[in-house]
């Protein structure tokens, strides 16, 4: 690490102490699972976000799902009001906080407007994607909010923390959406060598055992998306949800054709759109576009991660969280026993 980067990293660690760790402390007692429901383009709406938060996990949605742009103001008011009503009725079981995802790429002409609404409504957690912007981090910090930035490698991770992100979402191989290519083991291991702030891990997680595995590897949160598409509250057509139930990991293809950024998509949806999943052209990354036409372009091509192999039914979001909760604690109990593969005589005193 260069001297300049080392100094920036030291400043970033002070930032983590001030903002990042307050995020983790503030969540104590409010989460049923160490889990963030990832923001799902087109799919996540207030109904799903509220259901996730009520069930005890952090719910999120992209700001761009609100169309027209003015709808975001109404949606944020709705989420705030419904979660406040839940907390008033359940003082011993408050809802988890919610998050809004902001695409900070230059093609998003709504960023300034959407960020202003996040500040207005004091959104507790903002997840930024496709570019680290200090002015965005500073705006969220101005009211005491926190920012996680999603990254696919160490270069982007260092830049995000140096510019003021409180924590990171590590998007590893197998994740839905704009996934990376690195193993979650490698990506998380390298990150923890230099960063001790909040980290969420994404990459083919669809079970309570997977959530525990992410935690055991050093992540603070698992980051789960595809399974929440197959919930009753998700704004996805029935065919999309059923395709997730029927798909396996081999039904996922990694391509940058759709947006200019590599991501994982369901092969059957590509075939229905007239494309050959085995012979997809390569897109020009400079054509990346997150503007007004993006929703139309994505409508019939459906994203998902390799975790589809763990999706067995369409169910309410609360039921999915309950299933994950039961699996998580069953795995914790099972791992508390001695492994049958280990020689007990070698166990530490």
C-alpha positions in Angstrom: 0.0 0.0 0.0 1.4 3.4 -1.0 2.0 6.1 1.7 -0.9 8.2 0.4 -3.3 5.3 0.4 -2.1 4.4 3.9 -2.9 7.9 5.2 -6.3 7.9 3.5 -7.0 4.5 5.0 -6.2 5.8 8.5 -8.6 8.7 8.0 -11.2 6.3 6.7 -10.8 4.2 9.9 -11.5 7.2 12.0 -14.6 7.8 9.9 -15.6 4.2 10.6 -15.2 4.7 14.4 -17.5 7.8 14.2 -20.2 6.6 11.8 -19.8 2.9 10.9 -19.7 1.5 14.4 -22.6 3.6 15.5 -24.6 1.8 12.8 -23.9 -1.6 14.3 -24.5 -0.4 17.9 -27.8 1.2 16.9 -29.1 -2.1 15.4 -28.7 -4.1 18.6 -32.0 -5.6 19.7 -33.7 -4.5 16.4 -32.8 -7.4 14.1 -34.1 -10.9 14.1 -31.3 -11.9 11.7 -28.1 -10.2 10.6 -29.6 -9.8 7.2 -30.2 -7.0 4.6 -32.8 -7.6 1.9 -31.0 -6.3 -1.1 -32.6 -3.6 -3.3 -34.3 -5.2 -6.3 -34.7 -3.1 -9.4 -38.3 -2.8 -10.4 -39.2 -5.5 -7.8 -38.8 -3.8 -4.4 -41.7 -1.5 -3.3 -42.9 -0.2 0.0 -45.0 -3.2 0.6 -42.0 -5.5 0.5 -39.7 -3.1 2.4 -42.2 -2.7 5.2 -42.8 -6.5 5.4 -39.0 -7.1 5.6 -38.5 -4.5 8.4 -41.5 -5.8 10.4 -40.1 -9.3 10.2 -36.9 -8.1 11.7 -34.5 -7.7 8.8 -33.3 -4.5 7.0 -35.5 -3.9 4.0 -34.4 -1.9 1.0 -35.4 -0.6 -2.4 -33.8 1.4 -5.2 -34.9 5.0 -5.4 -35.4 4.5 -9.2 -38.3 2.1 -8.6 -40.4 5.1 -7.8 -41.7 6.5 -11.1 -42.4 9.3 -11.7 -39.6 10.6 -9.5 -42.1 12.5 -7.3 -43.5 9.2 -6.2 -40.4 8.6 -4.0 -41.5 11.4 -1.6 -44.8 9.6 -1.1 -43.2 6.2 -0.8 -40.7 7.4 1.9 -43.6 8.9 3.8 -45.6 5.7 3.6 -42.7 3.5 4.8 -42.0 5.9 7.7 -45.6 6.0 8.8 -46.2 2.3 8.5 -43.1 1.4 10.5 -43.9 4.0 13.1 -47.4 2.4 13.5 -45.8 -1.0 13.9 -43.4 0.2 16.6 -46.3 1.9 18.5 -48.2 -1.4 18.5 -45.2 -3.6 19.2 -42.9 -1.7 21.6 -41.1 -4.9 22.6 -40.5 -5.9 18.9 -39.6 -2.7 16.9 -39.1 -2.9 13.2 -35.7 -3.0 11.7 -34.6 0.2 9.9 -35.0 0.5 6.1 -32.5 1.4 3.3 -32.7 3.2 0.0 -30.3 2.4 -2.8 -29.0 5.3 -4.9 -27.3 4.7 -8.3 -24.6 7.3 -8.4 -23.5 6.6 -12.0 -23.4 9.8 -14.2 -26.3 8.5 -16.4 -28.7 8.7 -13.4 -30.1 12.2 -13.9 -32.3 11.7 -10.7 -29.5 11.4 -8.2 -29.6 14.9 -6.9 -33.4 14.9 -6.5 -33.5 11.4 -4.9 -30.7 12.3 -2.5 -32.5 15.4 -1.4 -35.6 13.3 -0.6 -33.4 10.8 1.4 -32.1 13.8 3.5 -35.7 15.2 3.9 -37.0 11.9 5.2 -33.8 11.1 7.1 -33.4 7.7 5.6 -31.5 5.6 8.2 -29.4 3.6 5.7 -28.4 4.5 2.1 -26.8 1.9 -0.1 -24.8 3.5 -3.0 -23.9 1.7 -6.2 -21.7 2.3 -9.3 -19.5 5.1 -8.1 -18.3 6.5 -4.8 -19.3 10.2 -4.3 -18.1 12.1 -1.2 -20.9 14.7 -1.6 -23.5 11.8 -1.3 -21.8 10.4 1.8 -21.6 13.9 3.4 -25.3 14.6 2.7 -26.4 11.4 4.4 -24.0 12.0 7.4 -25.5 15.5 7.8 -28.6 14.1 9.5 -26.9 11.1 11.2 -27.6 8.5 8.5 -25.2 5.8 7.4 -23.9 4.7 4.0 -22.9 1.3 2.7 -21.3 1.2 -0.7 -21.4 -2.0 -2.9 -18.2 -3.2 -4.5 -16.8 -6.1 -6.4 -13.1 -5.8 -5.7 -10.5 -4.2 -3.4 -9.9 -1.3 -5.7 -13.5 -0.1 -5.5 -13.6 -1.0 -1.8 -10.6 1.2 -0.9 -12.0 4.1 -3.0 -15.4 3.9 -1.3 -13.9 4.0 2.2 -11.4 6.7 1.4 -14.2 8.9 0.1 -16.3 8.4 3.2 -18.5 5.3 3.1 -19.3 3.9 6.5 -19.3 0.3 5.3 -19.2 -2.0 2.3 -21.5 -4.5 0.5 -19.2 -7.1 -1.0 -20.9 -8.4 -4.1 -19.2 -11.7 -4.9 -19.5 -14.3 -7.6 -23.0 -15.9 -7.8 -24.8 -12.8 -6.5 -27.9 -11.5 -8.3 -27.8 -8.2 -10.1 -24.4 -6.6 -10.9 -22.3 -9.3 -9.4 -18.5 -9.6 -9.3 -16.4 -12.6 -10.2 -14.4 -13.2 -6.9 -15.2 -15.9 -4.4 -16.9 -14.6 -1.3 -14.2 -16.3 0.7 -11.4 -14.3 -1.1 -13.3 -11.0 -1.3 -14.2 -11.0 2.4 -10.8 -12.3 3.5 -9.0 -9.5 1.7 -11.3 -6.8 2.9 -11.0 -7.8 6.5 -7.2 -7.5 6.3 -7.6 -3.7 6.3 -11.2 -2.8 7.0 -12.9 -3.4 10.4 -16.1 -1.5 9.7 -19.6 -2.8 8.8 -19.6 -5.3 6.0 -22.4 -7.1 4.2 -21.7 -10.1 2.0 -23.7 -11.0 -1.1 -23.3 -14.1 -3.2 -25.7 -17.0 -3.6 -27.1 -16.9 -0.1 -30.7 -18.3 0.2 -30.7 -20.1 3.6 -30.3 -19.5 7.2 -27.2 -21.7 7.1 -25.8 -19.3 4.4 -26.5 -16.3 6.6 -24.5 -18.0 9.5 -21.7 -18.9 7.1 -21.4 -15.2 6.0 -21.3 -14.2 9.7 -18.7 -16.9 10.5 -16.5 -15.7 7.6 -16.4 -12.2 9.2 -19.3 -10.3 7.7 -21.7 -8.4 9.9 -24.7 -9.0 7.5 -25.7 -11.4 4.8 -27.2 -9.6 1.7 -30.0 -11.6 0.2 -32.0 -10.7 -2.9 -33.3 -13.4 -5.2 -35.3 -15.2 -2.6 -37.2 -12.1 -1.8 -38.3 -11.8 -5.4 -40.3 -15.0 -4.8 -42.4 -13.4 -2.1 -46.0 -12.3 -2.3 -45.1 -8.6 -1.6 -42.5 -8.3 -4.4 -43.6 -6.5 -7.5 -42.7 -9.3 -9.9 -45.0 -11.0 -12.3 -46.1 -14.6 -11.4 -44.1 -16.1 -14.3 -40.9 -14.5 -12.9 -41.5 -15.9 -9.4 -42.3 -19.3 -10.7 -39.2 -19.3 -12.9 -37.2 -18.7 -9.7 -38.8 -21.7 -8.0 -38.0 -24.0 -11.0 -34.5 -22.7 -11.7 -31.2 -24.1 -10.6 -27.7 -22.5 -10.5 -27.0 -23.7 -14.0 -29.9 -21.6 -15.2 -28.0 -18.4 -14.4 -25.9 -16.6 -17.0 -23.3 -13.8 -16.4 -23.4 -11.0 -19.0 -23.0 -7.3 -19.5 -25.3 -7.1 -22.5 -28.3 -5.7 -20.6 -26.8 -2.6 -18.9 -23.2 -2.5 -19.8 -22.3 -3.8 -16.4 -21.9 -7.6 -15.8 -24.7 -9.2 -13.9 -26.5 -12.5 -13.5 -29.8 -13.3 -15.3 -32.2 -16.2 -15.8 -31.5 -18.1 -19.0 -35.2 -18.9 -19.7 -36.0 -15.1 -19.6 -33.2 -14.4 -22.1 -34.5 -17.1 -24.4 -38.1 -15.7 -24.2 -36.6 -12.4 -25.3 -35.2 -14.0 -28.4 -31.6 -14.2 -27.2 -29.3 -17.2 -27.1 -27.9 -17.4 -23.6 -24.9 -19.4 -24.8 -23.9 -16.9 -27.5 -24.6 -13.4 -26.1 -22.8 -10.4 -27.6 -20.6 -8.3 -25.4 -21.9 -4.8 -24.6 -19.8 -1.6 -24.7 -19.4 -0.5 -21.1 -19.5 3.1 -22.2 -23.1 2.6 -23.2 -24.0 2.0 -19.5 -27.3 3.7 -18.9 -29.4 4.1 -15.7 -31.7 6.8 -17.1 -35.4 6.9 -17.9 -35.4 4.0 -20.4 -33.8 1.4 -18.1 -37.0 0.0 -16.7 -38.4 -0.7 -20.1 -35.3 -2.4 -21.2 -35.2 -4.7 -18.1 -38.9 -5.6 -18.1 -38.8 -9.0 -19.8 -35.2 -10.0 -18.9 -35.1 -11.2 -15.3 -32.1 -11.0 -12.9 -31.3 -13.6 -10.3 -28.3 -15.1 -8.5 -27.1 -18.7 -8.2 -29.0 -18.9 -4.9 -32.1 -19.8 -7.0 -31.3 -23.4 -6.2 -32.5 -22.7 -2.6 -35.9 -21.1 -3.6 -38.6 -23.7 -3.3 -41.9 -21.7 -3.1 -43.5 -18.3 -3.3 -44.4 -17.2 0.2 -45.1 -14.0 2.2 -41.9 -12.2 3.1 -42.5 -12.7 6.8 -42.7 -16.5 6.2 -39.5 -16.4 4.3 -37.8 -14.6 7.2 -39.3 -17.1 9.6 -37.9 -20.0 7.5 -34.4 -18.4 7.4 -34.6 -17.7 11.2 -35.3 -21.4 11.9 -32.6 -22.6 9.6 -30.1 -20.1 11.1 -30.6 -21.2 14.6 -30.7 -24.9 13.7 -27.3 -24.4 12.1 -25.9 -22.5 15.1 -27.0 -25.4 17.4 -25.5 -28.0 15.1 -22.2 -26.2 14.8 -22.0 -26.0 18.6 -21.4 -29.8 18.7 -18.1 -31.3 18.0 -17.5 -32.1 14.3 -17.4 -35.9 13.7 -14.4 -35.3 11.5 -12.2 -33.9 14.2 -10.1 -35.8 16.7 -11.3 -34.6 20.1 -7.8 -35.1 21.5 -6.6 -32.2 19.3 -9.2 -29.8 20.6 -7.9 -26.7 22.4 -8.3 -26.7 26.2 
